[in-house]
Amino acid sequence: MVKVKSSGSGTGITGRATINDIARLAGVSKKTVSRVINQSPFVKEETRARIDAVIQQIGYTPDPQARGLAFRRSFLIGLIYDNPNAQYIVNSQEGVLDALRGSGFELVVHPCDRLSEDFIPGVRRFVERQKLHGVILLPPVSEDQGLARTLEEIDCQFVRLASVRLDNTSKMIVSSDREAAAEAATYLEALGHRHIGFIAGPSHHRSAHERQSGFVGALEKRGLTLPPELIVQGAYSFESGVACAEALLAQRPRPTAIFASNDEMAAGVYKAAYRLKIAIPDELSVVGFDDSPVASRLSPALTTIRLPIRDMARLAASKLIPSGAAPGEAEAGGVARIVPHLIVRDSAQSPGST
């Protein structure tokens, strides 16, 4: 076991320890130290142990940016998004961090505006400036074929999260939004609801179309047609949920149930119902989509579709991590298909059951 005094106490190190300091103290070349840091198999175990001992005793931590310069790439994974749902972003970040933990890779985020003229050029600058190892694209950014082509042109690896398959299987994490929305429709119809309101997501999100098609299609299969006046378009935001619910509940006869295409809008339905003194679920059943933390905090607790966003992001990051960099699902092959499912709580019941 090599014994090394702490920094500044006979080691000759002033300030932050560097790879050169490790090489000097361990009596090896800088290249050998680099191989150990990057988990190369081409180092004798005795030498590796000696270098590891020095690293531990002087408290050296590799700098991801410095490592990237040495290898003409960074040890950074980018998360690119344009999404009004803050909880979706938080869950995605947590999932990516789950996958990167212990891998030596770090996460950097890039919020953007998909409708801006600078959208694709801005993402390109971000990727090239950071020398990213790869990027994860969240919807609706992930649905942009122009961005995908640009990333391929600059040789940047990417994985797309989307509600349908849009690319090679190695670049996709697919959620089954259409099937999940169909499950919600079947549930409400089975409870006996025939006059159902639907709050759609924004038209520039592919998931909004998938959820609407799944919900409306499932009702049609059960002999129930959803009239146009019972379909209103929201923006995946709480405020839009309030406005859409008010429009639906102003109709006569008013719907006995409302399906909102995400939980934020479902929470908005609760607010509108409260203002109008409409009891949930006695007078109005409500179902959401996502199973975000707000779903179980509402009163009554919200029946919703559970979309495992954190798991999807973790799988996406795992596809980008080189083999051997982290345990688990590194370089996961094939398309990962996520199947959301209905979580029944207290916000829906048969109409007129009280």
LUMKOL-375463 format. One line per field, with one value per residue (C-alpha): chain; x, y, z. Coordinates in Angstrom, 2 decimals, padded with zeros to 5 digits. Each point is the difference from the previous one (the first is absolute). Layout:
BEGIN
ch <- (A  ...)
c1 <- (X  ...)
c2 <- (Y  ...)
c3 <- (Z  ...)
This chain:
BEGIN
ch <- (A  A  A  A  A  A  A  A  A  A  A  A  A  A  A  A  A  A  A  A  A  A  A  A  A  A  A  A  A  A  A  A  A  A  A  A  A  A  A  A  A  A  A  A  A  A  A  A  A  A  A  A  A  A  A  A  A  A  A  A  A  A  A  A  A  A  A  A  A  A  A  A  A  A  A  A  A  A  A  A  A  A  A  A  A  A  A  A  A  A  A  A  A  A  A  A  A  A  A  A  A  A  A  A  A  A  A  A  A  A  A  A  A  A  A  A  A  A  A  A  A  A  A  A  A  A  A  A  A  A  A  A  A  A  A  A  A  A  A  A  A  A  A  A  A  A  A  A  A  A  A  A  A  A  A  A  A  A  A  A  A  A  A  A  A  A  A  A  A  A  A  A  A  A  A  A  A  A  A  A  A  A  A  A  A  A  A  A  A  A  A  A  A  A  A  A  A  A  A  A  A  A  A  A  A  A  A  A  A  A  A  A  A  A  A  A  A  A  A  A  A  A  A  A  A  A  A  A  A  A  A  A  A  A  A  A  A  A  A  A  A  A  A  A  A  A  A  A  A  A  A  A  A  A  A  A  A  A  A  A  A  A  A  A  A  A  A  A  A  A  A  A  A  A  A  A  A  A  A  A  A  A  A  A  A  A  A  A  A  A  A  A  A  A  A  A  A  A  A  A  A  A  A  A  A  A  A  A  A  A  A  A  A  A  A  A  A  A  A  A  A  A  A  A  A  A  A  A  A  A  A  A  A  A  A  A  A  A  A  A  A  A  A  A  A  A  A  A  A  A  A  A  A  A)
c1 <- (000.00  001.42  -000.18  -000.27  -000.30  -002.88  000.27  002.51  001.72  003.03  -001.68  001.04  -003.63  -001.28  -003.66  -002.16  001.73  000.50  000.63  003.69  000.16  -001.41  002.49  002.91  -001.11  -000.82  003.20  -001.80  -000.64  -002.88  -001.38  -000.18  -001.90  -002.40  -000.64  -000.86  -002.31  -001.83  -000.25  002.20  000.68  003.57  001.61  001.55  -001.99  003.00  000.47  -003.73  -000.09  002.96  -001.61  -003.40  001.68  001.55  -003.32  -001.84  002.57  000.34  -003.73  000.33  -003.25  000.09  -001.28  -002.52  000.94  003.72  -000.56  -001.98  002.82  002.43  -002.24  -001.38  -003.44  -001.62  -001.40  -003.22  -003.51  -002.42  -003.73  -001.86  -003.61  -002.81  -002.77  -002.34  -000.40  002.63  -000.62  000.66  003.39  000.86  -000.92  002.04  003.07  -000.26  -000.20  003.07  001.94  -000.99  001.67  003.09  000.76  003.41  000.68  002.30  -002.47  -001.78  -003.29  -000.44  -003.41  -001.13  -003.52  -001.02  -002.93  -000.93  -001.96  002.94  001.97  003.15  -001.23  002.17  003.04  -000.16  000.00  002.89  002.05  -000.74  001.14  003.16  000.98  -000.31  001.45  -002.80  000.37  -003.71  -003.39  -003.46  -002.93  -003.29  -003.34  -000.91  003.66  000.52  -002.65  001.94  001.53  002.07  001.75  000.66  001.62  002.17  001.24  000.88  001.90  002.19  000.44  -001.72  -001.65  -003.61  -002.95  -003.56  -002.90  -003.29  -003.51  000.65  003.05  001.71  003.49  002.26  -000.69  003.39  -001.05  -003.48  -001.88  -003.67  -002.96  -003.34  -002.15  -002.73  -000.57  000.10  -002.60  -002.17  000.17  -001.28  -002.87  -000.97  000.02  -002.31  -002.40  -000.10  -000.99  -003.05  001.08  -001.47  000.49  003.78  002.11  003.54  002.79  002.67  003.64  001.66  -000.18  003.79  000.52  -000.23  -001.08  -003.10  -001.11  000.78  -001.98  -002.98  -000.03  000.26  -002.76  -002.47  000.72  -000.60  -003.37  -001.01  000.82  -002.45  -002.70  000.48  000.77  001.65  -001.57  002.33  -001.43  001.23  003.61  001.98  003.70  002.22  003.71  001.14  -000.14  -002.10  -001.43  -001.13  -001.64  -002.06  -001.10  -000.84  -001.95  -002.02  -000.89  -001.08  -001.95  -001.89  -001.66  -003.50  -000.23  003.43  002.32  -000.10  003.72  003.09  003.22  002.92  003.06  002.36  -000.19  000.72  -003.15  -001.91  000.94  -001.44  -003.27  -000.09  000.40  -002.80  -002.29  000.70  -000.91  -003.25  -000.77  000.02  001.02  002.65  -000.77  -003.67  -000.98  003.07  002.55  003.52  002.88  003.49  003.19  003.62  -000.48  002.09  000.37  -002.99  -002.30  000.20  -000.03  -003.31  -003.15  -001.50  003.12  000.10  -000.58  002.61  002.23  003.42  002.74  003.40  001.86  002.97  000.47  -000.21  002.71  002.19  -000.26  000.80  003.16  001.02  -000.02  002.61  002.44  002.88  000.15  001.67  -000.45  -002.88  -001.87  -003.43  -001.39  003.01  -000.35  -003.46  -000.79  -003.24  -002.92  -001.15  -003.80  -001.62  -003.56  -001.92  -002.97  -003.01  000.31  -003.49  -000.45  -003.01  -000.86  -002.31  -003.15  -003.20  -002.25  -002.85  001.38  -000.54)
c2 <- (000.00  003.36  002.64  003.59  003.04  002.37  002.89  002.60  -002.30  -001.30  -001.03  003.11  000.63  003.55  000.58  -002.62  -003.30  -000.85  -003.14  001.02  000.00  -003.52  -001.22  001.48  -001.39  -003.46  -000.16  -000.65  001.86  002.44  -002.34  -002.88  002.15  001.03  -003.65  -000.78  002.99  -001.03  -003.65  -001.40  -003.75  000.44  000.71  -002.52  -000.49  000.88  003.30  000.72  -000.56  002.35  002.76  -000.48  000.32  003.34  001.27  -000.87  001.46  003.38  000.22  000.37  000.33  -000.13  003.11  -001.07  002.95  -000.71  -003.67  001.03  002.19  -002.88  -002.30  002.70  -000.52  000.78  -002.28  001.97  -001.11  002.71  000.15  002.14  001.01  002.45  -000.99  002.11  -002.81  000.58  -003.33  -001.87  001.69  -000.74  -003.68  -000.21  001.52  -002.41  -002.95  001.09  000.55  -003.50  -001.44  002.22  -000.61  -001.66  000.18  003.03  001.87  003.20  001.60  003.42  001.38  002.20  001.47  001.37  001.32  -002.44  002.72  002.45  000.61  -000.66  -003.34  -002.39  002.35  000.57  -003.71  -000.51  002.71  -001.57  -003.45  001.25  002.43  -002.67  -002.77  -002.22  -003.76  -000.24  001.57  -001.07  001.67  000.42  000.53  002.07  000.78  -003.71  000.08  002.46  -001.85  003.03  -000.03  -003.73  000.53  002.81  -002.15  -002.76  002.51  001.08  -003.61  000.44  -003.05  000.48  -001.86  001.19  -000.37  000.01  -001.43  -001.83  -001.45  002.70  -001.40  -003.05  -002.17  000.85  003.66  -000.35  -000.32  -000.39  000.53  -001.52  003.11  -001.10  -003.30  001.66  002.62  -002.80  -001.69  003.18  000.24  -003.62  000.53  003.02  -001.65  -003.14  002.14  001.08  003.45  000.96  003.78  000.40  003.12  -000.23  002.53  -000.46  001.05  002.60  -000.82  000.19  -002.94  -003.42  -001.43  002.23  -001.56  -003.52  000.45  001.51  -002.71  -002.72  001.44  000.82  -003.24  -002.16  001.67  -000.54  -003.69  -000.14  001.77  003.47  003.00  003.05  003.14  002.91  002.32  -002.35  000.19  003.09  000.67  000.84  000.70  -002.65  002.75  000.50  003.29  -001.54  -002.82  002.52  001.82  -003.20  -001.46  003.21  -000.19  -003.63  000.47  002.97  -002.32  -001.34  -002.79  000.15  -003.04  -002.52  -000.75  001.78  -001.59  002.43  -000.86  000.67  000.41  003.74  000.57  -002.49  002.12  002.95  -001.92  -000.31  003.78  000.69  -002.52  001.59  003.44  -001.36  -002.00  -003.28  -002.93  -002.47  -002.90  000.25  002.36  -000.18  -002.76  001.05  -002.03  001.30  -001.19  -000.26  -000.88  002.97  000.75  002.36  -002.95  -001.58  003.39  001.17  -000.65  -002.32  -001.73  000.01  -003.09  000.27  -001.75  -000.73  000.96  -001.02  003.09  -000.55  -003.55  001.18  002.61  -002.52  -002.43  002.77  000.96  -003.65  -000.26  002.77  -001.28  -002.01  -003.67  -000.49  003.61  -000.80  -003.04  -000.99  000.87  001.60  000.00  -001.52  -001.57  000.28  002.30  000.42  000.03  001.33  -001.04  002.51  -001.28  001.31  000.73  -000.02  002.34  002.01  002.56  -002.10  -002.00  -000.95  002.99  000.40  -002.63  002.22)
c3 <- (000.00  -001.05  002.69  -001.16  002.21  -000.59  -002.46  001.06  002.55  -001.80  -003.25  -001.87  -000.97  000.18  -000.78  -001.67  -000.75  -003.67  -002.01  -000.16  003.81  000.12  -002.59  001.98  003.35  -001.38  -002.06  -003.30  -003.22  -000.49  -002.67  002.47  002.49  -002.75  -000.84  003.62  000.32  -003.17  001.10  -002.73  000.35  -001.28  003.37  002.38  003.20  002.17  -001.85  000.09  003.77  000.52  -002.05  001.69  003.39  -000.99  -001.41  003.21  002.33  -001.74  -000.71  -003.76  -002.00  -003.81  -001.77  -002.68  -002.24  000.31  -000.78  -003.05  -001.32  000.30  -002.01  -002.36  001.52  003.32  002.63  -000.11  -000.92  -001.10  000.77  -002.54  000.57  -000.70  002.36  002.17  002.56  002.67  001.72  -003.26  -000.25  003.63  -000.40  -003.19  001.64  002.92  -002.38  -001.94  003.21  001.16  -003.11  000.14  003.68  000.28  -003.76  -000.03  -002.22  001.01  -001.06  -001.61  -000.97  -002.87  000.09  -003.39  -002.04  -002.75  -001.84  -000.07  -003.21  002.02  001.34  -002.02  -000.33  003.76  000.78  -002.41  001.74  003.37  -001.14  -001.71  002.77  002.70  -002.24  001.26  000.02  -000.82  000.61  001.18  -001.76  001.86  -001.77  -001.93  -000.86  -000.63  -002.75  -002.18  -002.95  -000.99  003.37  -000.30  -003.41  001.38  002.87  -002.45  -002.16  002.91  001.12  003.36  001.52  001.10  001.49  -000.49  002.43  -001.90  -000.02  -003.30  -001.73  -002.09  -000.53  000.16  003.01  001.53  000.16  001.44  003.27  -000.93  002.31  -000.97  000.49  -002.40  001.77  003.42  -000.94  -001.38  003.40  001.65  -002.48  000.54  003.77  -000.11  -002.45  002.13  003.00  -002.00  -001.25  -003.39  000.01  000.35  -000.45  -001.40  000.57  -002.67  000.20  -002.27  -003.70  -000.50  002.36  -001.63  003.35  -000.08  -003.28  001.21  003.21  -001.79  -002.68  002.64  002.18  -002.78  -001.85  003.07  000.63  -003.63  000.30  002.89  -002.03  001.49  -002.22  001.59  -001.54  -000.99  002.65  002.72  -001.25  001.04  -000.44  002.95  000.33  002.51  002.65  003.14  -001.27  -003.27  001.95  001.95  -003.16  -001.89  002.91  000.36  -003.70  000.29  003.23  -001.46  -002.53  000.51  000.70  001.54  -000.18  002.82  -000.46  -001.36  -001.20  000.07  -002.10  002.91  003.76  -000.04  -002.04  002.15  003.03  -001.88  -000.36  003.81  000.32  -002.47  001.70  003.38  -001.33  -001.43  003.15  -001.93  002.21  -001.19  -000.50  001.09  -002.82  -002.24  -000.57  -000.98  -001.45  -000.82  -001.67  001.33  003.68  001.03  003.76  -000.11  -000.85  003.45  001.76  -001.41  002.00  -000.99  -001.30  -003.79  -002.12  -002.75  -002.51  001.45  -002.50  001.45  -001.19  002.31  -001.28  -003.61  000.54  001.82  -002.89  -002.48  001.88  000.27  -003.78  -000.18  002.64  -001.52  000.95  003.35  001.10  002.29  001.27  -001.21  -003.37  -001.72  -003.75  000.26  -003.36  -001.92  000.53  003.59  000.09  003.14  000.79  002.17  002.00  001.89  003.72  001.54  002.95  001.19  -002.69  -002.18  000.61  -001.78  -000.81  002.42  002.39  003.04)
